Amino acid sequence: ALTFTSSFVVAAAGVGVVAVATMPDLRCDVLVVGCGLSGLTLATQLCASNRCSGRKVTVCVVDKRCGMADRFRVVGGGGLMVTPANLLWAHQVGVAEDLVAARGARLMADLEHVARLDLLRNGRRVQGDAGEEAEDTRDAQGLTTAKMSRMLFAKKDYEDAACSYLNIDQRTLEEVLLRHLLKDRDVKILWQHELVAMASDDTSEGGHIAELQGDGREMGISSVSVKCRFVVGCDGRQSNVRKLHFEGVKNRSTSPASDESFQWREHKGVMLHMLCDGQLDWDLPRMPYRLEQKSLNGLGPVVGGGAIIPLPSVEENLFRVSVNAPFTMWGSNVECLDSPNLSLLQKQLKPKLPRGAKIESAKWSKYYRMNHFLASTFSDGTVFLVGEAAHAHPPLGIQPMNASMQNAVNLGWKLELAVKLNVKDPQSRLLSSYHAEQKPAAEKVYQHISGYFSDLIQGNLKPIRSAFSDCQLFDCYPESPDVLM
């Protein structure tokens, strides 16, 4: 269990943990900063390893929010689909059964269902049954969903039942992971604590000293000093770990990119898009659709597009909708814009939906651009960046959420080995392989999303190729310095 210099008191309230006394200093193997999906996935991976005999990995997760109620106060946003690769991971760590049983969650039992996204072109459904574009399920290299299934069975011994997506709200996914973690005595979750400083421990033990500041205004919590071997930033786009340890530091001797300054690079998109969760009044089956608007009654070039994805809900008419904003707004500063209203959403959707279909209400809405952010390095010795702290993408598609989970799973088993084998070299090939594997993977997510929308606009979209990338079952790491068997 975690080691504290003196006793402390906590009280459980639902699925949240509320501290009611001053926290003393503590020690742990891994300090996880951020209790979002990346942090919860990493902690789950680390704690799952403790079921085996041998050295236990102690984990401390800190988050500046008040707890579960504060985490989920904001409505909307987040991913909607767990890939087959991450669902297989959920089975391995023992959370899959609860995920599948969660309210509104639905299994999509094969790869083909996701590959064969129906196309609505100028409001007309042109793919799905024996539609005129059924050939889109075969790409230029002859890849088909049937061939993908055979490849998985032959190479990885996966049966069809294992090649499933899970349609589930990200907040529900996080809640399930958190409930499992709260049962584990080798992990502590400290709400209302923010990382404000960190430094290397100069003693013979090595590691790091992290200073956490509590919010005494509401709960009377003082600062906490944490001694740990590893620090992992899972704290999102505004990551404190990235700002405190990585940014503005030149020629880090321990950095994989020691010959240059750390950079948080932004790849800017041009088009302005709108996103919302709302109720659709239409007669089409409940399934994902891609939208395409062409000029000249469908004979000209593409002038607009979007996507409609079913929301995990017991309500059949709830969907997440993405659609392009009017061209006249593309030069606007997104931060200065109010949320798009229902009439504007309806105006942009009308030429793309079947006649009579309309969006009746929107629970929330936002503008966004196809902007990507990518850190120049994901690790520096024993300090790591995971998820949106390392790479952030537009809030659309399957890959952003699932790539963050893969970051956490990949780093988790490596930190487990490092703790149990007492790896002391911060430049060990084991620890360095996280950056070597996950940085190129994040770049591929950026390229895939950019390529998808480029193909969509040009009318060259091949959904089967997207399904091949999205499922994550074919991922490999040729850049990795190590292959562990």
TILUMTI-393100 format. One record per residue (C-alpha): x, y, z. Coordinates in nm, 2 decimals. Example, Ala and Ser with C-alpha at 12.3 -4.5 7.8 and 13.67 -1.06 7.14 Angstrom:
<<1.23, -0.45, 0.78>>
<<1.37, -0.11, 0.71>>
//
This chain:
<<0.00, 0.00, 0.00>>
<<0.10, 0.37, -0.02>>
<<0.33, 0.49, 0.25>>
<<0.24, 0.80, 0.45>>
<<0.45, 0.97, 0.71>>
<<0.15, 0.99, 0.94>>
<<-0.22, 0.89, 0.94>>
<<-0.49, 1.06, 0.75>>
<<-0.87, 1.03, 0.71>>
<<-1.08, 0.99, 0.40>>
<<-1.46, 0.95, 0.36>>
<<-1.63, 0.78, 0.07>>
<<-1.93, 0.95, -0.09>>
<<-2.08, 0.75, -0.38>>
<<-1.80, 0.69, -0.62>>
<<-1.60, 1.00, -0.51>>
<<-1.33, 1.02, -0.24>>
<<-1.33, 1.34, -0.02>>
<<-1.04, 1.42, 0.21>>
<<-1.14, 1.56, 0.54>>
<<-0.81, 1.61, 0.72>>
<<-0.47, 1.76, 0.64>>
<<-0.27, 1.53, 0.41>>
<<0.09, 1.46, 0.52>>
<<0.37, 1.37, 0.28>>
<<0.34, 1.04, 0.10>>
<<0.54, 0.80, -0.11>>
<<0.44, 0.60, -0.42>>
<<0.59, 0.43, -0.72>>
<<0.39, 0.62, -0.98>>
<<0.23, 0.97, -0.95>>
<<-0.04, 1.01, -1.21>>
<<-0.14, 1.37, -1.26>>
<<-0.50, 1.39, -1.39>>
<<-0.80, 1.17, -1.33>>
<<-0.94, 1.18, -1.68>>
<<-0.96, 0.88, -1.92>>
<<-0.58, 0.86, -1.97>>
<<-0.50, 0.87, -1.60>>
<<-0.77, 0.62, -1.51>>
<<-0.66, 0.38, -1.78>>
<<-0.30, 0.40, -1.67>>
<<-0.39, 0.34, -1.31>>
<<-0.61, 0.05, -1.40>>
<<-0.33, -0.11, -1.60>>
<<-0.09, -0.07, -1.31>>
<<-0.33, -0.20, -1.05>>
<<-0.42, -0.50, -1.27>>
<<-0.06, -0.61, -1.26>>
<<-0.08, -0.63, -0.88>>
<<-0.29, -0.94, -0.90>>
<<0.02, -1.14, -0.97>>
<<0.26, -1.23, -0.70>>
<<0.57, -1.02, -0.63>>
<<0.63, -0.66, -0.59>>
<<0.32, -0.44, -0.58>>
<<0.31, -0.11, -0.78>>
<<0.17, 0.18, -0.57>>
<<-0.01, 0.45, -0.75>>
<<-0.13, 0.80, -0.65>>
<<-0.37, 0.98, -0.88>>
<<-0.42, 1.35, -0.82>>
<<-0.68, 1.59, -0.98>>
<<-0.76, 1.95, -0.91>>
<<-1.14, 1.89, -0.95>>
<<-1.37, 1.82, -0.65>>
<<-1.46, 1.47, -0.74>>
<<-1.70, 1.28, -0.95>>
<<-1.98, 1.54, -0.93>>
<<-1.74, 1.81, -1.05>>
<<-1.59, 1.58, -1.32>>
<<-1.93, 1.52, -1.49>>
<<-2.09, 1.86, -1.43>>
<<-2.02, 1.97, -1.79>>
<<-2.26, 1.81, -2.03>>
<<-2.14, 1.67, -2.37>>
<<-1.81, 1.60, -2.54>>
<<-1.57, 1.30, -2.52>>
<<-1.54, 0.99, -2.73>>
<<-1.82, 0.75, -2.81>>
<<-1.66, 0.43, -2.93>>
<<-1.41, 0.18, -2.78>>
<<-1.21, 0.00, -3.04>>
<<-1.17, -0.38, -3.05>>
<<-0.81, -0.35, -2.93>>
<<-0.91, -0.15, -2.62>>
<<-1.21, -0.37, -2.56>>
<<-0.97, -0.67, -2.55>>
<<-0.76, -0.48, -2.30>>
<<-1.08, -0.42, -2.09>>
<<-1.13, -0.80, -2.08>>
<<-0.77, -0.85, -1.97>>
<<-0.79, -0.61, -1.67>>
<<-1.14, -0.73, -1.57>>
<<-1.36, -0.43, -1.65>>
<<-1.52, -0.53, -1.98>>
<<-1.83, -0.69, -1.83>>
<<-1.92, -0.37, -1.64>>
<<-1.85, -0.16, -1.96>>
<<-2.08, -0.37, -2.17>>
<<-2.35, -0.37, -1.90>>
<<-2.33, 0.01, -1.86>>
<<-2.65, 0.21, -1.93>>
<<-2.68, 0.29, -2.30>>
<<-2.37, 0.09, -2.41>>
<<-2.40, -0.12, -2.72>>
<<-2.17, -0.38, -2.88>>
<<-2.11, -0.35, -3.25>>
<<-2.02, -0.70, -3.32>>
<<-1.80, -0.69, -3.63>>
<<-1.56, -0.47, -3.82>>
<<-1.78, -0.45, -4.12>>
<<-2.06, -0.26, -3.94>>
<<-1.82, 0.03, -3.88>>
<<-1.65, 0.00, -4.22>>
<<-1.98, 0.03, -4.41>>
<<-2.08, 0.38, -4.30>>
<<-2.39, 0.48, -4.48>>
<<-2.35, 0.79, -4.70>>
<<-2.61, 1.06, -4.72>>
<<-2.54, 1.27, -5.03>>
<<-2.76, 1.58, -5.06>>
<<-3.01, 1.41, -4.83>>
<<-3.02, 1.09, -5.04>>
<<-2.91, 0.76, -4.89>>
<<-2.67, 0.61, -5.16>>
<<-2.50, 0.33, -4.96>>
<<-2.61, 0.07, -4.72>>
<<-2.82, -0.19, -4.87>>
<<-2.72, -0.29, -5.22>>
<<-2.64, 0.07, -5.28>>
<<-2.45, 0.21, -5.58>>
<<-2.14, 0.27, -5.37>>
<<-2.11, -0.07, -5.21>>
<<-1.77, -0.10, -5.37>>
<<-1.64, 0.15, -5.11>>
<<-1.60, -0.15, -4.88>>
<<-1.31, -0.26, -5.10>>
<<-1.01, -0.04, -5.12>>
<<-0.76, 0.00, -5.41>>
<<-0.54, -0.28, -5.27>>
<<-0.84, -0.52, -5.25>>
<<-0.88, -0.50, -4.88>>
<<-1.22, -0.61, -4.76>>
<<-1.38, -0.66, -4.42>>
<<-1.39, -1.03, -4.48>>
<<-1.02, -1.03, -4.56>>
<<-0.95, -0.82, -4.24>>
<<-1.13, -1.08, -4.04>>
<<-0.93, -1.37, -4.19>>
<<-0.61, -1.18, -4.13>>
<<-0.69, -1.13, -3.76>>
<<-0.79, -1.50, -3.72>>
<<-0.48, -1.63, -3.90>>
<<-0.22, -1.39, -3.74>>
<<-0.36, -1.33, -3.40>>
<<-0.61, -1.61, -3.34>>
<<-0.90, -1.36, -3.29>>
<<-1.25, -1.48, -3.35>>
<<-1.53, -1.26, -3.48>>
<<-1.66, -1.21, -3.13>>
<<-1.33, -1.04, -3.03>>
<<-1.35, -0.80, -3.33>>
<<-1.61, -0.58, -3.17>>
<<-1.65, -0.21, -3.10>>
<<-1.83, -0.08, -2.80>>
<<-2.05, 0.23, -2.84>>
<<-2.02, 0.39, -2.49>>
<<-2.00, 0.75, -2.36>>
<<-1.66, 0.85, -2.25>>
<<-1.79, 0.97, -1.91>>
<<-1.95, 0.64, -1.85>>
<<-1.63, 0.46, -1.94>>
<<-1.44, 0.68, -1.70>>
<<-1.69, 0.61, -1.42>>
<<-1.66, 0.24, -1.46>>
<<-1.28, 0.26, -1.44>>
<<-1.29, 0.48, -1.14>>
<<-1.53, 0.25, -0.95>>
<<-1.29, -0.03, -1.00>>
<<-0.99, 0.18, -0.88>>
<<-1.17, 0.28, -0.56>>
<<-1.17, -0.09, -0.46>>
<<-0.79, -0.12, -0.49>>
<<-0.58, -0.06, -0.18>>
<<-0.27, 0.01, -0.39>>
<<-0.40, 0.33, -0.54>>
<<-0.50, 0.66, -0.38>>
<<-0.70, 0.93, -0.55>>
<<-0.66, 1.28, -0.42>>
<<-0.93, 1.52, -0.54>>
<<-0.88, 1.90, -0.52>>
<<-0.51, 1.88, -0.55>>
<<-0.31, 2.05, -0.82>>
<<0.06, 1.99, -0.92>>
<<0.24, 2.33, -0.86>>
<<0.61, 2.23, -0.86>>
<<0.83, 1.93, -0.92>>
<<1.20, 1.86, -0.89>>
<<1.45, 1.57, -0.90>>
<<1.52, 1.40, -0.57>>
<<1.90, 1.45, -0.51>>
<<1.92, 1.17, -0.24>>
<<2.05, 0.83, -0.31>>
<<1.70, 0.71, -0.37>>
<<1.65, 0.93, -0.68>>
<<1.31, 0.99, -0.83>>
<<1.11, 1.30, -0.80>>
<<0.95, 1.53, -0.54>>
<<0.62, 1.67, -0.65>>
<<0.44, 1.95, -0.46>>
<<0.06, 1.95, -0.47>>
<<-0.15, 2.24, -0.36>>
<<-0.50, 2.17, -0.21>>
<<-0.80, 2.41, -0.22>>
<<-0.83, 2.51, 0.14>>
<<-1.13, 2.74, 0.07>>
<<-1.37, 2.45, 0.07>>
<<-1.21, 2.17, 0.26>>
<<-0.92, 2.30, 0.45>>
<<-0.66, 2.08, 0.27>>
<<-0.30, 2.19, 0.29>>
<<-0.02, 2.12, 0.05>>
<<0.12, 1.77, 0.00>>
<<0.47, 1.67, -0.09>>
<<0.49, 1.34, -0.29>>
<<0.80, 1.13, -0.33>>
<<0.77, 0.90, -0.64>>
<<0.98, 0.72, -0.89>>
<<0.78, 0.82, -1.19>>
<<0.56, 1.12, -1.28>>
<<0.30, 1.08, -1.56>>
<<0.12, 1.38, -1.70>>
<<-0.24, 1.28, -1.79>>
<<-0.37, 1.63, -1.73>>
<<-0.49, 1.73, -2.08>>
<<-0.41, 2.01, -2.32>>
<<-0.32, 2.25, -2.04>>
<<-0.09, 2.00, -1.87>>
<<0.10, 2.13, -1.57>>
<<0.35, 1.84, -1.60>>
<<0.43, 1.95, -1.95>>
<<0.45, 2.32, -1.85>>
<<0.66, 2.26, -1.54>>
<<0.90, 1.99, -1.66>>
<<0.92, 2.01, -2.04>>
<<0.83, 2.35, -2.19>>
<<1.10, 2.61, -2.22>>
<<1.39, 2.38, -2.13>>
<<1.67, 2.36, -2.39>>
<<1.91, 2.08, -2.45>>
<<1.78, 1.84, -2.19>>
<<2.05, 1.57, -2.14>>
<<1.78, 1.31, -2.08>>
<<1.55, 1.40, -2.36>>
<<1.51, 1.18, -2.66>>
<<1.53, 1.51, -2.86>>
<<1.82, 1.66, -2.66>>
<<1.95, 1.86, -2.95>>
<<1.64, 2.09, -2.96>>
<<1.40, 2.27, -2.73>>
<<1.08, 2.11, -2.64>>
<<0.79, 2.22, -2.86>>
<<0.41, 2.19, -2.83>>
<<0.34, 2.21, -3.20>>
<<0.00, 2.32, -3.34>>
<<-0.12, 2.20, -3.68>>
<<-0.40, 2.44, -3.78>>
<<-0.70, 2.36, -3.98>>
<<-0.88, 2.61, -4.20>>
<<-1.25, 2.50, -4.21>>
<<-1.48, 2.58, -3.92>>
<<-1.70, 2.30, -3.79>>
<<-2.00, 2.27, -3.55>>
<<-2.05, 1.98, -3.31>>
<<-2.36, 1.90, -3.10>>
<<-2.54, 1.63, -2.92>>
<<-2.91, 1.64, -3.00>>
<<-3.24, 1.47, -3.10>>
<<-3.30, 1.40, -3.47>>
<<-3.65, 1.37, -3.61>>
<<-3.61, 1.12, -3.90>>
<<-3.70, 0.77, -4.01>>
<<-3.35, 0.63, -4.09>>
<<-3.21, 0.33, -3.89>>
<<-3.00, 0.40, -3.58>>
<<-2.65, 0.37, -3.72>>
<<-2.35, 0.60, -3.81>>
<<-2.37, 0.81, -4.13>>
<<-2.14, 1.04, -4.31>>
<<-2.28, 1.34, -4.48>>
<<-2.18, 1.49, -4.81>>
<<-2.32, 1.79, -4.99>>
<<-2.24, 1.84, -5.36>>
<<-2.32, 2.14, -5.58>>
<<-2.53, 2.11, -5.90>>
<<-2.78, 1.87, -5.73>>
<<-2.51, 1.62, -5.64>>
<<-2.32, 1.63, -5.97>>
<<-2.07, 1.90, -5.88>>
<<-1.78, 1.91, -5.63>>
<<-1.82, 1.86, -5.26>>
<<-1.91, 2.19, -5.08>>
<<-1.99, 2.06, -4.73>>
<<-2.00, 1.75, -4.52>>
<<-2.02, 1.60, -4.17>>
<<-2.11, 1.29, -3.97>>
<<-2.39, 1.16, -3.75>>
<<-2.31, 0.91, -3.48>>
<<-2.56, 0.74, -3.25>>
<<-2.51, 0.84, -2.88>>
<<-2.50, 0.56, -2.63>>
<<-2.84, 0.61, -2.48>>
<<-3.17, 0.44, -2.42>>
<<-3.33, 0.71, -2.63>>
<<-3.32, 0.60, -2.99>>
<<-3.32, 0.94, -3.15>>
<<-3.01, 1.09, -2.97>>
<<-2.71, 1.15, -3.20>>
<<-2.38, 1.34, -3.21>>
<<-2.38, 1.56, -3.52>>
<<-2.08, 1.73, -3.69>>
<<-2.13, 1.97, -3.98>>
<<-1.94, 2.24, -4.15>>
<<-2.01, 2.60, -4.05>>
<<-2.10, 2.86, -4.31>>
<<-1.80, 2.97, -4.53>>
<<-1.84, 3.33, -4.41>>
<<-1.75, 3.22, -4.06>>
<<-1.43, 3.04, -4.13>>
<<-1.21, 3.34, -4.05>>
<<-1.37, 3.38, -3.70>>
<<-1.18, 3.33, -3.38>>
<<-1.34, 3.02, -3.22>>
<<-1.27, 3.15, -2.87>>
<<-1.48, 3.46, -2.93>>
<<-1.78, 3.28, -3.07>>
<<-2.09, 3.17, -2.87>>
<<-2.21, 2.82, -2.91>>
<<-2.39, 2.76, -3.24>>
<<-2.77, 2.79, -3.20>>
<<-3.03, 2.54, -3.32>>
<<-3.14, 2.75, -3.62>>
<<-2.78, 2.77, -3.76>>
<<-2.73, 2.40, -3.71>>
<<-3.06, 2.32, -3.88>>
<<-2.97, 2.55, -4.17>>
<<-2.64, 2.38, -4.23>>
<<-2.78, 2.03, -4.20>>
<<-3.09, 2.08, -4.41>>
<<-2.93, 2.02, -4.76>>
<<-2.75, 1.71, -4.62>>
<<-3.04, 1.53, -4.45>>
<<-3.34, 1.36, -4.61>>
<<-3.64, 1.57, -4.68>>
<<-3.84, 1.65, -4.36>>
<<-3.56, 1.54, -4.13>>
<<-3.45, 1.79, -3.87>>
<<-3.26, 1.84, -3.55>>
<<-3.52, 1.91, -3.28>>
<<-3.30, 2.00, -2.98>>
<<-2.94, 2.03, -2.89>>
<<-2.81, 1.94, -2.54>>
<<-2.49, 2.13, -2.61>>
<<-2.30, 2.26, -2.91>>
<<-1.96, 2.41, -2.99>>
<<-1.75, 2.53, -3.28>>
<<-1.41, 2.36, -3.35>>
<<-1.14, 2.35, -3.61>>
<<-0.94, 2.06, -3.74>>
<<-0.65, 2.16, -3.52>>
<<-0.39, 1.91, -3.39>>
<<-0.13, 1.95, -3.12>>
<<0.17, 1.73, -3.09>>
<<0.45, 1.74, -2.83>>
<<0.81, 1.70, -2.97>>
<<0.88, 1.44, -2.71>>
<<0.66, 1.22, -2.49>>
<<0.91, 1.13, -2.22>>
<<1.21, 1.27, -2.04>>
<<1.38, 1.00, -1.83>>
<<1.12, 0.91, -1.57>>
<<0.87, 1.18, -1.66>>
<<0.61, 1.10, -1.92>>
<<0.32, 1.27, -2.11>>
<<0.01, 1.06, -2.19>>
<<-0.31, 1.14, -2.39>>
<<-0.40, 1.50, -2.46>>
<<-0.10, 1.62, -2.26>>
<<0.12, 1.47, -2.54>>
<<-0.11, 1.49, -2.84>>
<<-0.45, 1.65, -2.89>>
<<-0.68, 1.61, -3.19>>
<<-1.02, 1.74, -3.31>>
<<-1.32, 1.60, -3.11>>
<<-1.43, 1.38, -3.39>>
<<-1.39, 1.01, -3.49>>
<<-1.28, 0.70, -3.31>>
<<-0.90, 0.74, -3.29>>
<<-0.84, 1.04, -3.05>>
<<-0.99, 0.88, -2.74>>
<<-0.86, 0.53, -2.81>>
<<-0.51, 0.65, -2.90>>
<<-0.50, 0.81, -2.55>>
<<-0.60, 0.48, -2.40>>
<<-0.33, 0.30, -2.60>>
<<-0.07, 0.55, -2.47>>
<<-0.17, 0.46, -2.11>>
<<-0.17, 0.09, -2.16>>
<<0.16, 0.09, -2.34>>
<<0.33, 0.30, -2.07>>
<<0.15, 0.11, -1.79>>
<<0.30, -0.23, -1.85>>
<<0.65, -0.08, -1.90>>
<<0.63, 0.11, -1.57>>
<<0.51, -0.21, -1.40>>
<<0.82, -0.40, -1.53>>
<<1.05, -0.11, -1.43>>
<<0.92, -0.12, -1.08>>
<<0.92, -0.50, -1.04>>
<<1.26, -0.54, -1.20>>
<<1.39, -0.24, -1.02>>
<<1.51, -0.06, -1.34>>
<<1.71, 0.24, -1.21>>
<<1.85, 0.37, -1.54>>
<<1.62, 0.66, -1.66>>
<<1.76, 0.61, -2.01>>
<<1.69, 0.24, -2.02>>
<<1.56, 0.10, -2.35>>
<<1.25, -0.01, -2.17>>
<<1.15, 0.34, -2.06>>
<<1.27, 0.50, -2.38>>
<<1.06, 0.27, -2.59>>
<<0.74, 0.45, -2.48>>
<<0.84, 0.77, -2.68>>
<<0.97, 0.56, -2.97>>
<<0.64, 0.38, -3.01>>
<<0.38, 0.62, -2.91>>
<<0.51, 0.94, -3.08>>
<<0.49, 0.78, -3.43>>
<<0.15, 0.64, -3.34>>
<<0.02, 0.99, -3.25>>
<<0.16, 1.12, -3.58>>
<<-0.04, 0.85, -3.76>>
<<-0.36, 0.96, -3.58>>
<<-0.29, 1.32, -3.71>>
<<-0.22, 1.19, -4.06>>
<<-0.52, 0.96, -4.06>>
<<-0.77, 1.23, -3.95>>
<<-0.63, 1.48, -4.19>>
<<-0.63, 1.23, -4.48>>
<<-0.98, 1.12, -4.40>>
<<-1.12, 1.47, -4.43>>
<<-0.91, 1.55, -4.74>>
<<-1.05, 1.23, -4.90>>
<<-1.40, 1.33, -4.79>>
<<-1.39, 1.67, -4.95>>
<<-1.24, 1.53, -5.27>>
<<-1.49, 1.24, -5.29>>
<<-1.21, 0.98, -5.26>>
<<-1.31, 0.83, -4.92>>
<<-1.26, 0.46, -4.87>>
<<-1.43, 0.36, -4.54>>
<<-1.26, 0.02, -4.53>>
<<-0.92, 0.17, -4.51>>
<<-1.04, 0.38, -4.22>>
<<-1.17, 0.07, -4.04>>
<<-0.84, -0.10, -4.09>>
<<-0.67, 0.19, -3.90>>
<<-0.95, 0.26, -3.65>>
<<-0.98, -0.09, -3.50>>
<<-0.61, -0.08, -3.37>>
<<-0.58, -0.45, -3.40>>
<<-0.32, -0.42, -3.68>>
<<-0.10, -0.17, -3.50>>
<<0.27, -0.23, -3.48>>
<<0.58, -0.04, -3.37>>
<<0.86, -0.07, -3.62>>
<<1.03, 0.23, -3.46>>
<<1.06, 0.06, -3.12>>
<<1.42, -0.01, -2.99>>
<<1.29, -0.33, -2.81>>
<<1.07, -0.62, -2.88>>
<<0.98, -0.80, -2.55>>
<<0.84, -1.16, -2.57>>
//
